[in-house]
Amino acid sequence: MVWVLSKPALSAVQGKSVRPDDTLFLAIHRDAVVADGHNDALTRTLGGEDLSIRTSRGHTDLARLREGGLDVQVFALYVNPSAKNPFRTVLRMLDTLHALAKRAGRILRVTRTSGEIQQAAAEGVIAAVASLEGGHAVGLSYPRILELYRRGVRIFGPTWSRGTPWASSSQEEAAGKRRGLTASGKRLVRAIDSLGMLIDISHAGPKTVEDILDIVHGPVIASHSSCAALCPSERNLTDAQIRALARRGGVVMINFCPGFLRSGGGSDAEAIRSFQRRLQSIGSGSKRFESRALEARDSLIAEARRRGLPTILDVADHIDHAVRIAGDEHVGLGSDFDGIDLTPVGLADVADLPFLTRELLRRGYPIESIRRILGGNLMRVFHEQCR
């Protein structure tokens, strides 16, 4: 299955160096299938927000998804474990996603298979994929999992920061509670794998990750995790975990959370927000991509970097590291937009994603590698597991 459209203008420059500010990065971004493995915008819909209306709130709405060139957006179904009835709330979130797709049928479509995603991409429609974040919403109930599968959920994350009685989280294991999967948890994960859902190990503890990789047959993803070698955090993956994920054909998807990119990355929130405002003042829409605007943008980001603030350059650093460890076939993007309070300087929201493509091009990545990282790798594992 071919996941990227081929254009002669791009084929002619495969492997060739280009000027850093050449508008080729926009052509690459628009031509590639761009997929984000984790976005929490559906939590905003529970409060009554309509993502079909452009807004300055949060990091995501349909207008900004289109500006950011998103072809595939994974929407997380996250409910606080302390909620009175988390499963019912998950169903409400699914209802809002389907209702949003119905209102915006020419812009967004809920997809369940790789074929449906490819059809949406061919029609210029954003493919929405539903992902459960945290097994507490279903417990050990296979009928509930079947209900979510029937409603379109295709990615399953066994834990959140708080684990379940059958799977321990990274936070719990960092505190010394090394449990992994119980026997019941292993049976449930096997059932989910055989059903045709992707298992997501972000938030899972090291023993849980080890147990999952030992028992599943399909590829596994980390939908929003960065590299512990660059930023020590229990939420980030070690080099050994990244290699193990790659051996199973999986993908590590880099999280944009400042605290997972750089130690103490979110400690100066006001300085980060100040730089984001200064970047916004440069211009909007297509004017952001003019040479003078790009130069001003580079200058501000370099200044933020010198001050030790997390920037888009740190996201690219984590991509670089993961590629060195696992190869470019096993790295992707998992922004965590709308699930994080702060974003790195230069990646204010989903509309800024083309600038990450520009940074990868500036670092010398071949066009095919960029395409794989932007979305091709997630689409590969989705095709293998969710036909």
C-alpha positions in Angstrom: 0.0 0.0 0.0 1.3 3.4 -0.9 0.9 6.1 1.7 2.5 9.1 0.1 1.5 10.8 -3.0 4.3 11.1 -5.6 4.9 14.5 -7.3 7.5 15.0 -10.0 8.7 18.2 -8.3 9.7 16.2 -5.3 10.9 13.1 -7.0 13.4 15.2 -8.9 15.2 16.3 -5.8 15.3 13.1 -3.8 18.5 12.9 -1.9 19.7 16.4 -3.0 20.6 19.2 -0.7 18.4 22.3 -0.8 18.6 25.8 0.7 17.4 25.8 4.3 14.7 28.4 3.6 13.6 27.0 0.3 9.8 26.7 0.1 10.4 23.0 -0.7 9.6 22.2 2.9 6.0 23.3 2.3 5.7 21.1 -0.8 7.2 18.1 1.2 4.8 18.7 4.0 1.7 19.1 1.8 2.7 16.0 -0.2 3.4 13.7 2.7 0.8 11.9 4.8 1.1 13.9 8.1 -0.1 12.0 11.2 -0.1 13.0 14.8 -0.3 10.0 17.2 -1.9 11.8 20.2 -4.1 14.8 20.7 -6.4 15.5 23.7 -8.7 18.1 22.0 -11.8 15.9 22.7 -11.5 16.7 26.4 -12.4 20.3 25.5 -15.6 19.1 23.8 -16.9 17.7 27.1 -17.1 21.3 28.2 -19.2 22.2 25.2 -16.5 23.5 22.8 -17.1 23.0 19.1 -13.8 22.1 17.3 -15.4 23.0 13.9 -15.2 26.7 14.9 -11.9 28.5 14.7 -10.7 29.6 18.1 -7.7 30.9 19.9 -8.3 28.5 22.8 -6.2 25.3 23.1 -4.0 24.0 20.4 -6.5 22.4 18.0 -9.6 23.0 15.8 -10.4 21.9 12.3 -9.2 25.2 10.7 -5.8 24.8 12.4 -5.6 21.1 11.6 -5.9 22.0 7.9 -3.3 24.8 8.3 -0.9 22.3 9.9 -1.4 19.9 7.0 -2.7 17.1 9.2 -4.0 14.1 7.2 -4.4 11.8 10.1 -5.2 12.9 13.7 -5.4 10.4 16.5 -7.8 11.7 19.1 -7.3 10.4 22.6 -10.2 9.3 24.8 -8.9 10.3 28.2 -11.0 10.3 31.4 -9.7 10.9 34.9 -9.6 7.6 36.7 -11.4 9.2 39.6 -14.4 10.0 37.4 -17.7 8.5 38.6 -18.3 6.6 35.4 -15.3 6.8 33.1 -16.6 4.4 30.5 -19.8 6.4 30.0 -17.7 9.6 29.6 -15.5 7.8 27.0 -18.7 7.0 25.1 -19.7 10.7 25.3 -16.4 11.7 23.8 -16.8 9.2 21.0 -20.3 10.7 20.4 -18.8 14.2 20.1 -16.1 13.0 17.7 -18.7 11.3 15.4 -21.0 14.4 15.7 -18.0 16.6 14.7 -17.3 14.4 11.7 -20.9 14.5 10.7 -21.0 18.4 10.8 -17.7 18.6 9.0 -18.0 15.7 6.6 -15.9 17.4 3.9 -13.1 18.1 6.4 -13.1 15.3 9.0 -14.0 11.6 8.9 -13.8 8.9 11.6 -11.8 6.0 10.1 -11.3 2.5 11.3 -9.0 0.8 8.8 -6.0 1.6 6.8 -8.1 1.5 3.7 -10.5 4.1 5.1 -7.6 6.4 6.0 -6.2 6.1 2.5 -9.6 6.9 1.0 -9.9 10.0 3.2 -6.4 11.1 2.2 -7.2 10.7 -1.5 -10.3 12.9 -1.0 -8.5 15.6 1.0 -10.4 14.7 4.2 -8.7 14.6 7.6 -8.9 11.0 8.9 -9.7 10.8 12.6 -8.7 7.8 14.6 -9.9 7.2 18.1 -7.5 6.0 20.8 -8.3 4.9 24.4 -5.8 6.4 26.9 -6.0 4.4 30.1 -7.5 1.0 30.7 -9.3 2.2 33.9 -12.2 3.2 31.6 -12.9 -0.5 30.7 -11.4 -2.4 33.6 -11.2 -6.1 32.6 -14.4 -6.0 30.7 -14.0 -7.5 27.2 -17.6 -6.6 26.3 -16.7 -2.9 26.9 -13.6 -3.3 24.7 -15.8 -4.8 22.0 -18.2 -1.9 22.3 -15.3 0.6 21.8 -14.0 -1.4 18.9 -17.5 -1.3 17.3 -17.6 2.4 17.8 -14.3 2.9 16.0 -11.5 2.8 18.7 -8.4 1.3 17.1 -5.6 2.2 19.6 -5.6 1.0 23.2 -3.3 2.4 26.0 -3.4 0.1 29.0 -2.4 2.8 31.5 -2.3 6.5 32.2 -0.2 8.1 34.9 -2.3 6.1 37.3 -2.2 2.4 36.4 -4.9 -0.2 36.8 -5.0 -3.3 39.0 -3.8 -5.3 36.0 -1.2 -3.0 34.5 1.3 -0.7 36.2 2.2 2.8 34.9 5.6 4.4 34.5 4.8 6.7 37.4 4.0 3.8 39.7 7.0 1.7 38.7 9.3 4.8 39.2 8.0 4.8 42.7 9.0 1.2 43.2 5.8 -0.6 42.4 7.2 -2.9 39.8 4.2 -5.1 38.8 3.8 -5.2 35.1 0.8 -7.1 33.7 -1.1 -9.5 35.9 -2.3 -12.8 34.4 -5.7 -11.2 33.8 -3.9 -8.2 32.2 -2.0 -10.5 29.8 -5.1 -12.2 28.7 -6.8 -8.9 28.0 -3.8 -7.5 26.1 -3.7 -10.7 24.0 -7.4 -10.3 23.2 -7.0 -6.7 22.2 -4.1 -7.5 20.0 -6.0 -10.3 18.3 -9.0 -8.1 17.8 -6.9 -5.8 15.5 -6.2 -2.8 17.8 -2.8 -1.2 18.2 -1.3 -1.4 21.7 0.1 1.9 23.0 2.8 1.7 25.6 3.0 5.5 26.4 2.5 5.9 30.2 3.2 2.2 30.8 5.9 1.2 33.2 9.1 -0.6 32.1 7.8 -4.0 33.4 4.5 -3.5 31.7 6.2 -2.6 28.4 8.4 -5.7 28.7 5.3 -7.9 29.3 3.4 -6.3 26.4 6.3 -6.8 23.9 6.6 -10.4 25.1 3.0 -11.4 24.3 1.6 -9.3 21.4 2.0 -10.5 17.8 1.5 -7.2 16.1 3.5 -3.9 16.1 3.3 -1.7 19.2 3.5 2.1 19.4 4.4 4.7 21.9 2.0 7.4 20.9 3.5 10.3 22.8 6.8 9.5 24.4 10.2 11.2 24.0 13.8 10.0 24.7 15.0 9.5 28.3 18.7 9.8 27.1 18.0 13.5 26.3 15.6 14.2 29.2 15.5 11.8 32.1 11.8 11.2 32.9 9.8 8.1 33.8 7.5 9.1 30.9 10.3 8.9 28.3 11.6 5.8 26.7 15.2 4.5 27.3 17.3 3.5 24.4 16.8 -0.1 25.2 13.0 0.3 25.1 13.2 2.2 21.8 15.3 -0.6 20.3 12.9 -3.3 21.6 10.0 -1.3 20.1 11.8 -1.1 16.8 12.5 -4.9 16.8 8.8 -5.5 17.0 8.3 -3.1 14.0 6.8 -0.4 16.2 7.0 3.4 16.3 8.1 5.8 19.0 6.2 9.1 18.5 7.9 12.1 20.0 6.0 14.1 22.6 6.1 17.9 22.4 5.6 18.5 26.2 8.4 20.9 27.3 9.0 18.9 30.5 9.7 15.7 28.4 12.0 17.5 26.0 14.4 19.3 28.3 14.9 18.8 32.1 13.1 21.7 33.8 11.7 22.6 30.4 8.4 23.9 31.8 9.8 25.8 34.7 9.8 29.3 33.1 6.2 29.2 31.7 5.9 33.0 31.3 9.2 33.2 29.3 7.9 30.4 26.9 4.6 32.2 26.5 6.3 35.5 25.8 8.3 34.0 23.0 5.2 32.3 21.6 3.5 35.7 21.5 6.5 37.3 19.8 6.4 34.6 17.2 2.7 35.2 16.6 3.4 38.8 16.0 5.6 38.0 13.0 2.6 37.2 10.8 -0.1 34.6 10.2 -1.3 32.5 7.3 0.9 32.2 4.3 2.9 35.3 5.4 4.5 33.1 8.1 6.4 31.3 5.3 7.9 34.3 3.6 11.7 34.6 3.7 11.7 37.7 6.0 9.3 36.0 8.4 11.3 32.8 8.5 14.5 34.8 9.3 12.7 36.6 12.1 11.4 33.3 13.4 14.8 31.6 13.3 16.3 34.5 15.3 13.6 34.3 18.0 13.9 30.5 18.4 17.7 30.8 18.6 17.3 33.4 21.3 15.0 31.1 23.2 17.4 28.2 22.8 20.3 30.3 24.2 18.1 31.0 27.3 17.6 27.3 27.9 14.0 27.3 26.9 12.4 24.2 25.2 12.0 24.9 21.4 11.1 23.2 18.2 14.8 22.4 18.0 14.5 20.2 21.0 11.7 18.2 19.3 14.0 17.7 16.4 16.8 16.7 18.7 14.6 13.9 20.2 13.7 12.8 16.6 17.4 12.8 15.8 18.2 10.6 18.8 15.4 8.2 18.2 16.4 7.8 14.5 20.0 7.1 15.6 18.8 4.4 18.0 16.1 2.8 15.9 16.3 4.0 12.3 13.9 6.4 10.5 11.4 3.6 10.0 10.4 3.6 13.7 10.0 7.3 14.6 6.9 9.6 14.4 5.1 12.5 15.9 2.9 12.4 19.0 2.3 16.0 20.0 0.1 15.7 23.1 -1.5 19.0 22.0 -4.4 20.0 24.3 -3.1 17.5 26.8 -0.2 19.8 27.8 -0.3 23.3 29.3 2.8 24.6 27.5 4.2 23.9 24.1 7.9 24.4 22.9 8.8 27.7 21.4 8.1 27.5 17.7 5.3 24.9 18.0 2.5 26.8 19.4 -0.3 24.6 18.0 -1.1 22.2 15.2 -0.8 24.9 12.6 2.9 25.1 13.2 3.7 21.6 12.1 5.1 22.6 8.7 8.0 24.3 10.6 9.1 20.9 12.0 9.3 19.6 8.5 11.5 22.6 7.6 13.8 21.9 10.6 14.2 18.2 9.6 15.0 19.3 6.0 17.6 21.8 7.4 19.2 19.0 9.3 19.8 17.0 6.1 17.1 14.4 6.3 16.3 12.9 2.9 12.7 13.5 1.7 11.7 9.9 2.1 12.9 9.9 5.7 10.9 13.0 6.5 7.8 11.4 4.9 8.2 8.3 7.1 8.6 10.4 10.3 5.8 12.7 9.5 3.3 9.9 9.1 4.4 7.1 6.9 5.6 5.0 9.9 2.3 5.2 11.8 0.4 4.4 8.7 2.6 1.3 8.1 1.9 -0.2 11.5 -1.8 0.8 11.3 -2.0 -1.1 8.0 -0.3 -4.1 9.5 -2.6 -4.2 12.6 -5.9 -2.4 11.7 -7.0 -3.7 8.2 
